């Protein structure tokens, strides 16, 4: 029983990181119809930013809660800034062109940013100074030793989902975003500048990726230049299975993919869970292409 409980929490933690990255992609595709390959690079860059903050704070003493919060804020700021600059400088000129151009330029940006990080710090793992309470186990749950970091990851994903839904339902900018998803031309006819919504949504997506990058580095206790690409692959699976543009669908898919990977890898064969994730995506595309979230482009 303890193995099952541990696998559930591990799967939820991994799924939480998938959602933190996939929710940003869902937001961006929901309004902008842009599939960006740069989000993995954002996650990597923000993971390194968080690592630098934690490494600096740990020179005199072990990292504290304050230093962890600072690392998260720096990661969010770096991710949001990178996304803002990407949208304003690169993507804004390509909205009226073929989607392939958008894919190519975001992929090129992602490769370039990762290559830059690789040139500065190299491909080797860098240990991330982690607060002791983050890795310390909590009170046993049915015999399973659960680290506090698992609760932090799952809690962050839940809070993010709630915050995004509140933003989309109850704020003016959120209502503009949802209206733009349903009928972009009508929003423009009302005199609303949809381009500002594009910039806002892309910035939020990058900030969320930054949060996920720092938390992923803490969860793994290490950072390297491939961390973003490994998560980006499964974030796209979550995006497809959940339904392109659906936040709730992305949350459900992230949990399903995370649990599927952990249980298949533990009870059957290591690596099988990753294969089954692709099988799940292929089956969803064949049987229910709109995903578990329903209509494509639906943000809620």
N, C-alpha and C positions, 0 to 999 in steps of 0.2 A: 504493500500500500504506500509506503514511504517513497518508493521509486516513482509511482504514478503521480503523487503530489509534487515531487521535485520536477518531474518532466512537465507537468502542467505549468508551474511557475516559470520554468526555463523557457518553455514555448511562448508563454505570454510576454516574457521580457524581450525575446527576439522579435516577436510580432509587434511589440510596442515600437521598436526601432524601425521596422518596416513601415509602420503607420506614420511615424514622424516624418519619414521621407516621402511616402506615398501620398499623404494628405496634401502636401505642397504641390505635388504633381497633379493631383485631382483638382485642386483649386485652379491651377494654371490652365489645365486643359478645359475645365468646365467653362471658363469665360473666354479664354484666348484661343482655344483649339490649337495649342502649341504643345508638342511633346518635346521636352528639353532633355538632352543628355548631359547637361552641365551640373545637374543637381548632385551627382555622386562626387564631383570635384568640389562643390561647395561643402559637402559633408566632410571631405578629407581636409580641406583648408581650415574649417572650423574646429575639427578635432585637433589639429596642430596648434591652433590659436589657444584652445583650452589647455592643451598640454604645456604650452609656454607659460601660461598664467600659473598653473599648478606647480610647475617645476620651479618657477621663481619664488613662489610663496613657501615652498618646502625647503628652501636653502637653510633657513634658520630654525624652522620647526615643522612638524608634520602638517599637511594641509588641513585647514579648518573649514567649518561650514561656510564662513564668509568667503574664503578663497574659492570654494566650490561654486557658490552663487556668482562670484565675480567671473569665474571661468565660463559659466553658462551665459551670463550677460554678454561677455566678449564674443562668444561663439554666435549668439543670436545677432549681435551687431555686425560681425564680419559677414555672416551669411546674408543678412538683409542688404548690406552695402554691395556685395558682389552681385546679387540678383538685380538690385536697382540699376547698377551700372550696365549690366548685361542687357536689360530691357531698353534703357534709354539710348545706349550707344550702338548696340548690335541689332536687336530684334525690331525696334520701332520702324526701321527702314525696310523691313522684310514682310510686314503684315499682308501686303497686297500681292506678294509673290508666292511661289509654290511652297508647300509645306516641306519639301525636300531641302530647300535652302535653309529653312529654320533648323531642321535636324542636323544638317551638315555644319552649320556655324556653331551650334551649341555643342556638338560633338567635338569640333575642333577646339573650342574654348576649354572644354573639359580635359582633353588630352594635354593641351598646353599648360593648364594650371597644375595638373598632376606632374607633368614633366618638370615644371619649375620647382615644385616642392621636392621632387626626387633629386634635383640637382643641388638643392640647398641642404637637405638632411639625409639623402640617400634612401635606399629601399628597406633598410633594416628596421626591425621593431624598436620603438622607443618606449621604455617603461613610463607609464603615467602615474605620477604620485597620487594616490587615492586616499581620501580620509578613511581612518580606521573604521568608523561607524558604517561606511558605505558597504564594505565587504563583510562586516561582522554579521554572524547569523542571528536571527531573531529567535523568539521562543519557538520551539519545535512545533510543527503542524503535522499531527498524526505520524510522528517519527521522522519527518523530513526536515532537514536543516535548510532554511530559506534565508538567503542573504538580504539585507535591507536594500541593497541596490536593485533587486528585482521589484520591490514595492515602489521604489522611486521611478523606475522606468514605466511601469504600468500606470502609476498615478499621473505621471507627466503626460502619457498618451491620452488618458481619460480627460484630464483637465484641458488638454489641447482640443479634443473633440468638442467638449462643452463650449469652450471659448469661441471656436470657429462657428458653431451653430448659433450662439448668441450674437456674434458679429454679423452673420448673414441674415438673421431673422429680425433683429431689433435695432440695428444701426442704419443710418442713412446710406453710408457707403456700402454696407452689406446688401441693402435693398437694391441699390443701383447695380451691384454685381449680379444679383440674381435676375434682375430684369434684363441685364445685358446677355445673360445666358439664354433666356427665353426668346428675346427679340432684340437683337443688337441695333437694327436699323430704327426701330421705334424709339429706343432710348436716345439715339442721335437726333431723331426728329424733334424730341422734346427739348433739345438744346443742352443735353448733358454730355460732357466731354468723356467719352468712353476710354480715351487713352489714359486718363488719370487712374481709372479703375484698373486698366491693364498694369500700370506701373505699381499700384498699390498691391494688387494680387501677386504679382511676380516678386515683390519685395517680401511680402508675408511668406510666400513659399520658400524663399531663400533663408529667411529667419528661422523658419521651422526646421529646415535642413541643418542649420547651424546648431540649434538645440539638440537635434538628433546626433550630430557629429560628436559633440562633447560627451553626451550620455553614452554613446557607443564606445568611445575611447575609455571612459571610466568602467564600463561593463567588462570590456576585454582586458583592462589594465595595461593596454599597449596601444600604440598608434603607428601606422605605416601608410605609405602612399597608395596602397591598394584597398584600404578599408572602405572608401566610398564606392568604388566600382562593385565590390562584392555585395554591398547592401542595395545599390541601385538596381541590380539585376532582379532581385526579389521584390523590390518596390514596384517595378513595372509589372511583375506577375500579380501583385496585390492590386494594382491599378486596373488591370484587365479583368481579373476575377471579380473584383468589387463593382466594376462598372465604370467606364471612363467618365470621370467628373463627379462621382458619387462619394461623399465623405463617409457616410454611414456604411456604404458598401465596402469602402477601403478598410474601415475598422473591422468589419466582419471577416473580410478576406485576410487581413493581417493576422488575426487570431487563428484562423483556420490553417494558414500556411505555416505559422510558427509551431503550432501543435503537431501538424502533420510531419514536419521535419524532425522534431524531437522524438516522437514516438516511433516513427519508421526507422530512424537511425539507431535508436536504442534497442528495439525489440526485433528488428529484422536484420538490417545491415547498414553500417556507416556509409553515408553517401546516398542511400536510397531516398531519403526524405527530400533531398534537392532534386532528384530525378522526378519524384512524384509531384513536386511543385510545378514542373513544366507540363506533366501529364494533366494535372488539374487545370492549368491554363488552357491547354489545347482542347480538353473536353468542354470547358466553359465556352470557348470560341465556337465550337461546333454545335453545342446544344442550347446555349443561352448567351448569345453574343453581347447582349446588353448588360450582362453581369448580374450579381445578386442585388445590386442597388437599383436595378430597373432601367428606366429611360436614360439613354446616353446624355451626358451634359447636365444631369440633375445634381446640384450641389448638396442637397439635403436628402 
